[in-house]
Amino acid sequence: MDAEPQDIGQYHRMPAQGPKPRPVLESAPFSNEPGRAMSKKKAGSGGGTIALNRKAGFDYFIEERFEAGMALEGWEVKALRAGRAQLVDSYVLLKNGEAWLLGARIEPLPSASTHFVTSPDRTRKLLLNQRELAKLFEGVQQEGHTAICTALYWKRHLVKCEIALAKGKKQHDKRETEKDRDWARQKQRLSRHAK
């Protein structure tokens, strides 16, 4: 027989080292954690505004605002990321205990799939809780009141719709608003020239 080694453990011993450090990847410029790459932020998908209904402030007295989610299709979300939305003639229809957005136009991207029909003016369901819906229904029952969409915006990765309970302005109210706006502009000009 061959000679046995003096210490059998010498063949089974590993050097005493801690866990190996993870290599830092060069392609991870935005990462908080070493070795893990994060995707770059897209320009249009931040927490910003997608579309505003500027005419709403001129035509209505805004009394109360609500935040609603929207039931959208995939092509609509992509178009909203590109900022292709208009709220000019949009309004909210309250029917059968649900809220619907009518008249909002979301133009499909030219690269949208041809497998399904893209309707830019389709009616979209608004997602509100029962308490908010009840408040809206009650408010719309009052004479001269309506529900309108004032803005579309991103809240994290979700599209939100700002709904306002509003009262229509009379012609003299619109003139008064315009006078106030002109006077505010005039004051601003005067204060700039006075400095």
C-alpha atoms as an extended CHARMM CRD file, in Angstrom:
* protein
*
       195  EXT
         1         1  MET       CA              0.0000000000        0.0000000000        0.0000000000  PROA      1               0.0000000000
         2         2  ASP       CA              0.9670000000        3.5530000000       -0.6140000000  PROA      2               0.0000000000
         3         3  ALA       CA              1.8750000000        5.7510000000        2.2290000000  PROA      3               0.0000000000
         4         4  GLU       CA             -1.0470000000        7.6660000000        3.6490000000  PROA      4               0.0000000000
         5         5  PRO       CA             -0.6960000000       11.4040000000        4.0570000000  PROA      5               0.0000000000
         6         6  GLN       CA              0.0170000000       12.6130000000        7.5530000000  PROA      6               0.0000000000
         7         7  ASP       CA             -3.0130000000       14.9500000000        7.5920000000  PROA      7               0.0000000000
         8         8  ILE       CA             -6.0650000000       13.8880000000        5.6160000000  PROA      8               0.0000000000
         9         9  GLY       CA             -7.6520000000       17.3010000000        6.1430000000  PROA      9               0.0000000000
        10        10  GLN       CA             -5.0190000000       19.0070000000        3.9940000000  PROA      10              0.0000000000
        11        11  TYR       CA             -6.8060000000       17.8650000000        0.8410000000  PROA      11              0.0000000000
        12        12  HSD       CA            -10.2550000000       19.0150000000        2.0000000000  PROA      12              0.0000000000
        13        13  ARG       CA             -9.3800000000       22.4050000000        3.4500000000  PROA      13              0.0000000000
        14        14  MET       CA            -10.4780000000       25.5340000000        1.5850000000  PROA      14              0.0000000000
        15        15  PRO       CA             -8.8250000000       28.8750000000        2.1650000000  PROA      15              0.0000000000
        16        16  ALA       CA            -10.7160000000       30.9180000000        4.7750000000  PROA      16              0.0000000000
        17        17  GLN       CA            -12.3760000000       33.6930000000        2.7260000000  PROA      17              0.0000000000
        18        18  GLY       CA            -15.6960000000       35.4770000000        2.9800000000  PROA      18              0.0000000000
        19        19  PRO       CA            -18.2270000000       35.6170000000        0.1570000000  PROA      19              0.0000000000
        20        20  LYS       CA            -16.8650000000       36.8980000000       -3.1290000000  PROA      20              0.0000000000
        21        21  PRO       CA            -17.7500000000       40.5230000000       -3.8670000000  PROA      21              0.0000000000
        22        22  ARG       CA            -20.2100000000       41.0360000000       -6.6980000000  PROA      22              0.0000000000
        23        23  PRO       CA            -18.6800000000       42.6940000000       -9.7380000000  PROA      23              0.0000000000
        24        24  VAL       CA            -20.0660000000       46.1130000000      -10.6190000000  PROA      24              0.0000000000
        25        25  LEU       CA            -21.3990000000       46.2300000000      -14.1460000000  PROA      25              0.0000000000
        26        26  GLU       CA            -20.2660000000       49.0620000000      -16.3440000000  PROA      26              0.0000000000
        27        27  SER       CA            -23.7530000000       49.3170000000      -17.9400000000  PROA      27              0.0000000000
        28        28  ALA       CA            -25.4760000000       50.3310000000      -14.6920000000  PROA      28              0.0000000000
        29        29  PRO       CA            -25.1350000000       54.1270000000      -14.5510000000  PROA      29              0.0000000000
        30        30  PHE       CA            -28.4620000000       54.7870000000      -12.7620000000  PROA      30              0.0000000000
        31        31  SER       CA            -28.4170000000       51.8460000000      -10.3840000000  PROA      31              0.0000000000
        32        32  ASN       CA            -28.5820000000       52.1850000000       -6.6100000000  PROA      32              0.0000000000
        33        33  GLU       CA            -27.5680000000       48.5680000000       -6.1630000000  PROA      33              0.0000000000
        34        34  PRO       CA            -24.2290000000       47.3430000000       -7.5280000000  PROA      34              0.0000000000
        35        35  GLY       CA            -24.5200000000       44.8240000000      -10.3230000000  PROA      35              0.0000000000
        36        36  ARG       CA            -28.0730000000       45.7430000000      -11.2400000000  PROA      36              0.0000000000
        37        37  ALA       CA            -28.8340000000       47.9150000000      -14.2470000000  PROA      37              0.0000000000
        38        38  MET       CA            -31.8640000000       50.1960000000      -14.2740000000  PROA      38              0.0000000000
        39        39  SER       CA            -33.6370000000       51.3460000000      -17.3850000000  PROA      39              0.0000000000
        40        40  LYS       CA            -33.3220000000       54.9550000000      -18.4390000000  PROA      40              0.0000000000
        41        41  LYS       CA            -36.2640000000       57.2530000000      -17.7380000000  PROA      41              0.0000000000
        42        42  LYS       CA            -38.4560000000       57.9690000000      -20.7180000000  PROA      42              0.0000000000
        43        43  ALA       CA            -38.9750000000       61.6150000000      -21.5500000000  PROA      43              0.0000000000
        44        44  GLY       CA            -42.7820000000       61.6850000000      -21.6530000000  PROA      44              0.0000000000
        45        45  SER       CA            -43.6400000000       59.2140000000      -18.8920000000  PROA      45              0.0000000000
        46        46  GLY       CA            -42.6760000000       61.2960000000      -15.8640000000  PROA      46              0.0000000000
        47        47  GLY       CA            -45.1560000000       62.6050000000      -13.3370000000  PROA      47              0.0000000000
        48        48  GLY       CA            -46.2240000000       65.3920000000      -15.6540000000  PROA      48              0.0000000000
        49        49  THR       CA            -49.3560000000       66.6350000000      -17.3070000000  PROA      49              0.0000000000
        50        50  ILE       CA            -50.4930000000       64.9830000000      -20.5220000000  PROA      50              0.0000000000
        51        51  ALA       CA            -53.2810000000       67.3810000000      -21.5480000000  PROA      51              0.0000000000
        52        52  LEU       CA            -55.1460000000       70.3400000000      -20.0640000000  PROA      52              0.0000000000
        53        53  ASN       CA            -58.6260000000       71.6470000000      -20.7840000000  PROA      53              0.0000000000
        54        54  ARG       CA            -57.7880000000       75.3610000000      -20.6170000000  PROA      54              0.0000000000
        55        55  LYS       CA            -61.1760000000       76.3840000000      -21.9330000000  PROA      55              0.0000000000
        56        56  ALA       CA            -62.8000000000       74.9000000000      -18.8120000000  PROA      56              0.0000000000
        57        57  GLY       CA            -61.5310000000       77.7220000000      -16.5720000000  PROA      57              0.0000000000
        58        58  PHE       CA            -62.9730000000       80.3050000000      -18.9610000000  PROA      58              0.0000000000
        59        59  ASP       CA            -66.3890000000       78.6610000000      -19.4480000000  PROA      59              0.0000000000
        60        60  TYR       CA            -67.0250000000       77.3400000000      -15.9020000000  PROA      60              0.0000000000
        61        61  PHE       CA            -66.6520000000       78.1530000000      -12.2170000000  PROA      61              0.0000000000
        62        62  ILE       CA            -64.7610000000       75.1390000000      -10.8230000000  PROA      62              0.0000000000
        63        63  GLU       CA            -66.2970000000       74.1550000000       -7.4890000000  PROA      63              0.0000000000
        64        64  GLU       CA            -64.7960000000       70.7700000000       -6.5960000000  PROA      64              0.0000000000
        65        65  ARG       CA            -62.1480000000       68.5050000000       -8.1150000000  PROA      65              0.0000000000
        66        66  PHE       CA            -61.9020000000       64.7010000000       -8.1800000000  PROA      66              0.0000000000
        67        67  GLU       CA            -59.1590000000       62.3280000000       -9.2980000000  PROA      67              0.0000000000
        68        68  ALA       CA            -60.3140000000       59.3570000000      -11.3840000000  PROA      68              0.0000000000
        69        69  GLY       CA            -58.5210000000       56.4550000000      -12.9950000000  PROA      69              0.0000000000
        70        70  MET       CA            -59.2230000000       55.5480000000      -16.6150000000  PROA      70              0.0000000000
        71        71  ALA       CA            -59.8460000000       52.2200000000      -18.3180000000  PROA      71              0.0000000000
        72        72  LEU       CA            -57.5600000000       52.3910000000      -21.3690000000  PROA      72              0.0000000000
        73        73  GLU       CA            -56.3530000000       50.0920000000      -24.1220000000  PROA      73              0.0000000000
        74        74  GLY       CA            -52.6620000000       49.5300000000      -24.8140000000  PROA      74              0.0000000000
        75        75  TRP       CA            -52.4510000000       51.7630000000      -27.8830000000  PROA      75              0.0000000000
        76        76  GLU       CA            -54.0470000000       54.6170000000      -25.8970000000  PROA      76              0.0000000000
        77        77  VAL       CA            -51.3880000000       54.4510000000      -23.1830000000  PROA      77              0.0000000000
        78        78  LYS       CA            -48.6380000000       54.5600000000      -25.8230000000  PROA      78              0.0000000000
        79        79  ALA       CA            -50.3060000000       57.5340000000      -27.5140000000  PROA      79              0.0000000000
        80        80  LEU       CA            -50.6300000000       59.3330000000      -24.1520000000  PROA      80              0.0000000000
        81        81  ARG       CA            -46.9080000000       58.7950000000      -23.5040000000  PROA      81              0.0000000000
        82        82  ALA       CA            -46.3210000000       60.6220000000      -26.7800000000  PROA      82              0.0000000000
        83        83  GLY       CA            -48.6860000000       63.3960000000      -25.6040000000  PROA      83              0.0000000000
        84        84  ARG       CA            -51.3300000000       62.8640000000      -28.2980000000  PROA      84              0.0000000000
        85        85  ALA       CA            -54.4720000000       63.8260000000      -26.3450000000  PROA      85              0.0000000000
        86        86  GLN       CA            -57.0210000000       66.6620000000      -26.5440000000  PROA      86              0.0000000000
        87        87  LEU       CA            -59.6840000000       67.5680000000      -23.9720000000  PROA      87              0.0000000000
        88        88  VAL       CA            -61.2390000000       70.5930000000      -25.6920000000  PROA      88              0.0000000000
        89        89  ASP       CA            -64.8530000000       69.3940000000      -25.9780000000  PROA      89              0.0000000000
        90        90  SER       CA            -64.7450000000       66.6200000000      -23.3930000000  PROA      90              0.0000000000
        91        91  TYR       CA            -67.2990000000       66.1270000000      -20.6350000000  PROA      91              0.0000000000
        92        92  VAL       CA            -68.2650000000       63.4870000000      -18.0790000000  PROA      92              0.0000000000
        93        93  LEU       CA            -71.4860000000       61.5070000000      -18.4520000000  PROA      93              0.0000000000
        94        94  LEU       CA            -72.9370000000       59.9820000000      -15.2650000000  PROA      94              0.0000000000
        95        95  LYS       CA            -75.1510000000       57.0040000000      -16.0890000000  PROA      95              0.0000000000
        96        96  ASN       CA            -76.2320000000       53.8290000000      -14.2350000000  PROA      96              0.0000000000
        97        97  GLY       CA            -73.9530000000       54.5290000000      -11.2730000000  PROA      97              0.0000000000
        98        98  GLU       CA            -70.8560000000       54.8890000000      -13.4920000000  PROA      98              0.0000000000
        99        99  ALA       CA            -68.8730000000       57.7860000000      -14.9280000000  PROA      99              0.0000000000
       100       100  TRP       CA            -67.8480000000       57.9310000000      -18.6030000000  PROA      100             0.0000000000
       101       101  LEU       CA            -65.5190000000       60.3510000000      -20.3850000000  PROA      101             0.0000000000
       102       102  LEU       CA            -66.9150000000       61.5420000000      -23.7200000000  PROA      102             0.0000000000
       103       103  GLY       CA            -65.3420000000       63.7970000000      -26.3290000000  PROA      103             0.0000000000
       104       104  ALA       CA            -61.7230000000       63.2810000000      -25.2560000000  PROA      104             0.0000000000
       105       105  ARG       CA            -59.5860000000       62.6050000000      -28.3140000000  PROA      105             0.0000000000
       106       106  ILE       CA            -56.5510000000       60.3110000000      -28.1380000000  PROA      106             0.0000000000
       107       107  GLU       CA            -54.8660000000       60.0840000000      -31.5460000000  PROA      107             0.0000000000
       108       108  PRO       CA            -53.2630000000       56.6790000000      -32.2240000000  PROA      108             0.0000000000
       109       109  LEU       CA            -49.6050000000       56.5350000000      -33.1250000000  PROA      109             0.0000000000
       110       110  PRO       CA            -48.8030000000       55.8150000000      -36.7840000000  PROA      110             0.0000000000
       111       111  SER       CA            -47.0940000000       52.6280000000      -35.6160000000  PROA      111             0.0000000000
       112       112  ALA       CA            -50.2940000000       51.2790000000      -33.9480000000  PROA      112             0.0000000000
       113       113  SER       CA            -51.1820000000       47.7160000000      -34.8380000000  PROA      113             0.0000000000
       114       114  THR       CA            -53.6260000000       47.1410000000      -37.6830000000  PROA      114             0.0000000000
       115       115  HSD       CA            -55.0750000000       44.0100000000      -36.0330000000  PROA      115             0.0000000000
       116       116  PHE       CA            -57.7050000000       46.0270000000      -34.2000000000  PROA      116             0.0000000000
       117       117  VAL       CA            -59.6580000000       49.1920000000      -34.8590000000  PROA      117             0.0000000000
       118       118  THR       CA            -58.3930000000       52.2970000000      -33.0580000000  PROA      118             0.0000000000
       119       119  SER       CA            -61.1730000000       54.7690000000      -32.3340000000  PROA      119             0.0000000000
       120       120  PRO       CA            -59.7530000000       58.1350000000      -31.1670000000  PROA      120             0.0000000000
       121       121  ASP       CA            -63.1160000000       59.4470000000      -29.9030000000  PROA      121             0.0000000000
       122       122  ARG       CA            -64.3420000000       56.3520000000      -28.0810000000  PROA      122             0.0000000000
       123       123  THR       CA            -66.1290000000       56.5870000000      -24.7230000000  PROA      123             0.0000000000
       124       124  ARG       CA            -63.8020000000       55.6980000000      -21.8390000000  PROA      124             0.0000000000
       125       125  LYS       CA            -64.8370000000       54.4880000000      -18.4020000000  PROA      125             0.0000000000
       126       126  LEU       CA            -63.7080000000       56.5240000000      -15.4020000000  PROA      126             0.0000000000
       127       127  LEU       CA            -62.8130000000       54.6910000000      -12.2010000000  PROA      127             0.0000000000
       128       128  LEU       CA            -64.1390000000       56.3730000000       -9.0550000000  PROA      128             0.0000000000
       129       129  ASN       CA            -65.2160000000       55.0110000000       -5.6860000000  PROA      129             0.0000000000
       130       130  GLN       CA            -68.8930000000       54.9880000000       -4.6530000000  PROA      130             0.0000000000
       131       131  ARG       CA            -68.5880000000       57.9870000000       -2.3300000000  PROA      131             0.0000000000
       132       132  GLU       CA            -67.0860000000       60.1630000000       -5.0810000000  PROA      132             0.0000000000
       133       133  LEU       CA            -69.6900000000       58.9840000000       -7.5990000000  PROA      133             0.0000000000
       134       134  ALA       CA            -72.5150000000       59.8190000000       -5.1740000000  PROA      134             0.0000000000
       135       135  LYS       CA            -71.0620000000       63.3020000000       -4.6220000000  PROA      135             0.0000000000
       136       136  LEU       CA            -70.8200000000       63.8660000000       -8.3910000000  PROA      136             0.0000000000
       137       137  PHE       CA            -74.3810000000       62.6110000000       -9.0100000000  PROA      137             0.0000000000
       138       138  GLU       CA            -75.6840000000       64.9190000000       -6.2750000000  PROA      138             0.0000000000
       139       139  GLY       CA            -73.7520000000       67.9070000000       -7.6330000000  PROA      139             0.0000000000
       140       140  VAL       CA            -74.8670000000       67.4200000000      -11.2520000000  PROA      140             0.0000000000
       141       141  GLN       CA            -78.5350000000       67.3730000000      -10.1770000000  PROA      141             0.0000000000
       142       142  GLN       CA            -78.2690000000       71.0440000000       -9.1900000000  PROA      142             0.0000000000
       143       143  GLU       CA            -79.3070000000       73.5250000000      -11.8540000000  PROA      143             0.0000000000
       144       144  GLY       CA            -76.4890000000       74.8700000000      -14.0160000000  PROA      144             0.0000000000
       145       145  HSD       CA            -73.9260000000       72.3150000000      -12.7760000000  PROA      145             0.0000000000
       146       146  THR       CA            -72.0220000000       69.7610000000      -14.8250000000  PROA      146             0.0000000000
       147       147  ALA       CA            -69.0060000000       67.4660000000      -14.5770000000  PROA      147             0.0000000000
       148       148  ILE       CA            -66.0750000000       68.1660000000      -16.8920000000  PROA      148             0.0000000000
       149       149  CYS       CA            -62.5860000000       66.7990000000      -17.4390000000  PROA      149             0.0000000000
       150       150  THR       CA            -59.9550000000       69.4460000000      -16.7080000000  PROA      150             0.0000000000
       151       151  ALA       CA            -56.6940000000       67.4820000000      -17.0580000000  PROA      151             0.0000000000
       152       152  LEU       CA            -55.0220000000       64.1650000000      -17.8820000000  PROA      152             0.0000000000
       153       153  TYR       CA            -51.7700000000       63.4300000000      -16.0590000000  PROA      153             0.0000000000
       154       154  TRP       CA            -49.4000000000       60.6680000000      -14.9520000000  PROA      154             0.0000000000
       155       155  LYS       CA            -49.3720000000       59.5050000000      -11.3540000000  PROA      155             0.0000000000
       156       156  ARG       CA            -46.4250000000       57.1110000000      -11.1920000000  PROA      156             0.0000000000
       157       157  HSD       CA            -47.1870000000       54.7170000000      -14.0650000000  PROA      157             0.0000000000
       158       158  LEU       CA            -50.9670000000       55.3010000000      -14.1090000000  PROA      158             0.0000000000
       159       159  VAL       CA            -53.0090000000       57.7560000000      -16.1600000000  PROA      159             0.0000000000
       160       160  LYS       CA            -55.3130000000       59.8900000000      -14.0360000000  PROA      160             0.0000000000
       161       161  CYS       CA            -58.1520000000       62.1590000000      -15.0910000000  PROA      161             0.0000000000
       162       162  GLU       CA            -59.0060000000       65.2690000000      -13.0920000000  PROA      162             0.0000000000
       163       163  ILE       CA            -62.7670000000       65.7510000000      -13.0260000000  PROA      163             0.0000000000
       164       164  ALA       CA            -64.3160000000       68.9960000000      -11.8440000000  PROA      164             0.0000000000
       165       165  LEU       CA            -67.8220000000       69.6900000000      -10.6270000000  PROA      165             0.0000000000
       166       166  ALA       CA            -68.4510000000       73.0180000000      -12.3310000000  PROA      166             0.0000000000
       167       167  LYS       CA            -71.1090000000       75.6690000000      -12.8100000000  PROA      167             0.0000000000
       168       168  GLY       CA            -71.4700000000       77.3150000000      -16.2220000000  PROA      168             0.0000000000
       169       169  LYS       CA            -70.5790000000       80.9890000000      -16.5160000000  PROA      169             0.0000000000
       170       170  LYS       CA            -72.8870000000       83.5600000000      -18.0370000000  PROA      170             0.0000000000
       171       171  GLN       CA            -71.5630000000       85.9090000000      -20.7330000000  PROA      171             0.0000000000
       172       172  HSD       CA            -71.0470000000       88.7890000000      -18.2770000000  PROA      172             0.0000000000
       173       173  ASP       CA            -69.0620000000       86.4640000000      -15.9560000000  PROA      173             0.0000000000
       174       174  LYS       CA            -66.7460000000       85.5820000000      -18.8340000000  PROA      174             0.0000000000
       175       175  ARG       CA            -66.1950000000       89.2830000000      -19.5780000000  PROA      175             0.0000000000
       176       176  GLU       CA            -65.4360000000       89.9030000000      -15.8950000000  PROA      176             0.0000000000
       177       177  THR       CA            -62.8840000000       87.0680000000      -15.8690000000  PROA      177             0.0000000000
       178       178  GLU       CA            -61.2360000000       88.4890000000      -18.9710000000  PROA      178             0.0000000000
       179       179  LYS       CA            -61.0570000000       91.9850000000      -17.4060000000  PROA      179             0.0000000000
       180       180  ASP       CA            -59.4710000000       90.5560000000      -14.2420000000  PROA      180             0.0000000000
       181       181  ARG       CA            -56.9110000000       88.6410000000      -16.2900000000  PROA      181             0.0000000000
       182       182  ASP       CA            -56.0430000000       91.7300000000      -18.3590000000  PROA      182             0.0000000000
       183       183  TRP       CA            -55.6970000000       93.8630000000      -15.2150000000  PROA      183             0.0000000000
       184       184  ALA       CA            -53.3790000000       91.2690000000      -13.6180000000  PROA      184             0.0000000000
       185       185  ARG       CA            -51.2140000000       91.3180000000      -16.7710000000  PROA      185             0.0000000000
       186       186  GLN       CA            -51.1980000000       95.1260000000      -16.7640000000  PROA      186             0.0000000000
       187       187  LYS       CA            -50.0980000000       95.2170000000      -13.0870000000  PROA      187             0.0000000000
       188       188  GLN       CA            -47.3060000000       92.7720000000      -13.8580000000  PROA      188             0.0000000000
       189       189  ARG       CA            -46.0600000000       94.9320000000      -16.7480000000  PROA      189             0.0000000000
       190       190  LEU       CA            -46.1670000000       98.0800000000      -14.6100000000  PROA      190             0.0000000000
       191       191  SER       CA            -44.2650000000       96.4500000000      -11.7650000000  PROA      191             0.0000000000
       192       192  ARG       CA            -41.5750000000       95.2180000000      -14.1930000000  PROA      192             0.0000000000
       193       193  HSD       CA            -41.0900000000       98.7020000000      -15.6780000000  PROA      193             0.0000000000
       194       194  ALA       CA            -41.0590000000      100.3820000000      -12.2630000000  PROA      194             0.0000000000
       195       195  LYS       CA            -37.9580000000       98.4390000000      -11.1490000000  PROA      195             0.0000000000
